[in-house]
Amino acid sequence: MTNNSGVTPRSAHVVPRHRADHRADSEQQSPVARPLDAEAAVVVERLHVARGGRTVLPELSFTVPRGQVTGLLGPSGGGKTTLMRALVGVQRVTSGQVRVLGLPAGTPALRSRVGYVTQSPSVYGDLTVAENLRFFARLLHAPFTDIEAVVGQVDLAGHADDLVQRLSGGQRSRVSLAVALLGRPEMLVLDEPTVGLDPVLRRDLWEMFHRLADEGTTLLVSSHVMDEATRCDRLLLLREGELVADDSPGVLLDRTGAVDVESAFLAVIDARTDRRAEVPA
Amino acid sequence: MRAPMAPAATLAVTTRVLNQLRRDHRTMAMLIVIPCVLLTLLWWMFDGDDQTFNRFGPPLLAMFPFIIMFLVTSVTTLRERSSGTLERLLTTPMGKADLLAGYALAFGAVAVLQAVVAVVLTVGLLGMDVRGPIWVLAVVAVLDAILGSALGLLVSAFAATEFQAVQFMPAFVLPQVLLCGLFVPRESLPDVLSVVSDVLPLSYAVDAMREVQTESSWTSGLSVDVGVIAGSGLVALALASATLRRRTA
């Protein structure tokens, strides 16, 4: 296989230090007109989504800062996947605005800048790991040199020529993650990427997430495992389509006086339920 | 703005689908062997009655690749949908037309193999009489198979489950089989059905086969038939591309 590194629009964006410098420069030059690049990675305003006649997201507004690992936590059925689908532009939304990296979600220009991993691994079982990656690399205009790198990043170096259907569930989901890493997208939207992985691998992946964030990548990672919350820079707690908390883990624990995120989550919900109960009285 | 299609993406899809088929030995064998077995069965049924075999051979040579490719394609694309890979593909820069054209090219390549083997068998071994050039018979068979793939791609967009996808075969294909002139010559059909038969693409596939059988050169009638088959395939692909939605509920 030849390396088509002549076309690398994805990796061209990942020069974080340089991009930050550039941003500072342009802000100095024109302090009034804020460049689009300075906007938060995700800006959601009054997002309403209904699926099958049932409201999944009633009216959601929040932002996700750039270059951080933001955790999207909450019980399953709370709207995490629907929200992530809206961010990558495959969810039909009823109303509201979703902007990603300064552009409306789902804009063609975003498709090579945002990597998305669905909850169940979406790769081809009847192809090898390398064949899957070569296929997606061609679609994403990512250089083939990325393939070896991402296989290493998800710790599958010895499995490049294995058929995906012969791998374990955890390995399959890592192949799916590797596809999203191709071309070094500026933003990663990961739906429960650590489900079914052993503790060592989970730790390694979270370390990798932070390494990517340090290099300027924005990550939105969903999980229903509360102990993963402390590994995030920022937390969004989603329950029944409503954002019940939007804080850093430390602030959330301080505010609720809870010992861990799970108790904090319960405290926040109890407080809301009490408030609601008081309203009619 | 981005072009709706990019040859590199189309070829990436084609290569991938062919890679998958290459691994699936059983499916590949069935794609090639089943039409041959059915045509041999037909020849055997009319044991020694060359006239009847010559009458039924050409329409069935048009029909088998059409039906088989319709089924294979509708199931394959449904698998893409249910495995979640379709959703992922739609979040990449790939155009929707690239996906469908990529599939059509891959199945077209399989169709060439299938058609050449079936034509060599029926004309070479089973002795079906053909006045026209043999290669035209193969070209028409390939076009029929591609048309079957294109229709399969189109209807799979409307199927939510494997059960529904398989049901589209009796719904979309069998009426065409009944009205294509195999059982009753198209001229002898009741007026309404004759009109319906005129708008169904398989009718032109069967007409084209008969044309090659009876005429020694490429006729204008054959041009019309081939044009209609190819045109219907392109229309089906365009419709399939238009009905594929990036955003779903």
HADDOCK unambig.tbl for C-alpha pairs under 7 A between the chains (distance, minus, plus):
assign (segid A and resid 51 and name CA) (segid B and resid 249 and name CA) 5.63 0.50 0.50
assign (segid A and resid 88 and name CA) (segid B and resid 91 and name CA) 6.49 0.50 0.50
assign (segid A and resid 89 and name CA) (segid B and resid 247 and name CA) 6.49 0.50 0.50
assign (segid A and resid 90 and name CA) (segid B and resid 246 and name CA) 5.41 0.50 0.50
assign (segid A and resid 90 and name CA) (segid B and resid 247 and name CA) 4.02 0.50 0.50
assign (segid A and resid 90 and name CA) (segid B and resid 248 and name CA) 6.14 0.50 0.50
assign (segid A and resid 91 and name CA) (segid B and resid 247 and name CA) 4.90 0.50 0.50
assign (segid A and resid 91 and name CA) (segid B and resid 248 and name CA) 5.38 0.50 0.50
assign (segid A and resid 91 and name CA) (segid B and resid 249 and name CA) 6.04 0.50 0.50
assign (segid A and resid 92 and name CA) (segid B and resid 247 and name CA) 5.04 0.50 0.50
assign (segid A and resid 92 and name CA) (segid B and resid 248 and name CA) 5.25 0.50 0.50
assign (segid A and resid 92 and name CA) (segid B and resid 249 and name CA) 5.23 0.50 0.50
assign (segid A and resid 108 and name CA) (segid B and resid 93 and name CA) 6.46 0.50 0.50
assign (segid A and resid 111 and name CA) (segid B and resid 91 and name CA) 5.70 0.50 0.50
assign (segid A and resid 111 and name CA) (segid B and resid 92 and name CA) 4.96 0.50 0.50
assign (segid A and resid 111 and name CA) (segid B and resid 93 and name CA) 5.17 0.50 0.50
assign (segid A and resid 112 and name CA) (segid B and resid 92 and name CA) 6.15 0.50 0.50
assign (segid A and resid 112 and name CA) (segid B and resid 93 and name CA) 5.97 0.50 0.50
assign (segid A and resid 122 and name CA) (segid B and resid 83 and name CA) 6.14 0.50 0.50
assign (segid A and resid 122 and name CA) (segid B and resid 84 and name CA) 5.01 0.50 0.50
assign (segid A and resid 122 and name CA) (segid B and resid 85 and name CA) 4.71 0.50 0.50
assign (segid A and resid 122 and name CA) (segid B and resid 88 and name CA) 6.87 0.50 0.50
assign (segid A and resid 123 and name CA) (segid B and resid 85 and name CA) 5.96 0.50 0.50
assign (segid A and resid 126 and name CA) (segid B and resid 20 and name CA) 6.01 0.50 0.50
assign (segid A and resid 127 and name CA) (segid B and resid 20 and name CA) 6.35 0.50 0.50
assign (segid A and resid 135 and name CA) (segid B and resid 12 and name CA) 6.04 0.50 0.50
assign (segid A and resid 135 and name CA) (segid B and resid 16 and name CA) 6.65 0.50 0.50
assign (segid A and resid 138 and name CA) (segid B and resid 9 and name CA) 6.77 0.50 0.50
assign (segid A and resid 138 and name CA) (segid B and resid 12 and name CA) 6.50 0.50 0.50
assign (segid A and resid 139 and name CA) (segid B and resid 9 and name CA) 5.55 0.50 0.50
assign (segid A and resid 139 and name CA) (segid B and resid 92 and name CA) 6.82 0.50 0.50
assign (segid A and resid 139 and name CA) (segid B and resid 93 and name CA) 6.68 0.50 0.50
assign (segid A and resid 139 and name CA) (segid B and resid 94 and name CA) 5.90 0.50 0.50
assign (segid A and resid 140 and name CA) (segid B and resid 92 and name CA) 6.31 0.50 0.50
assign (segid A and resid 140 and name CA) (segid B and resid 93 and name CA) 6.36 0.50 0.50
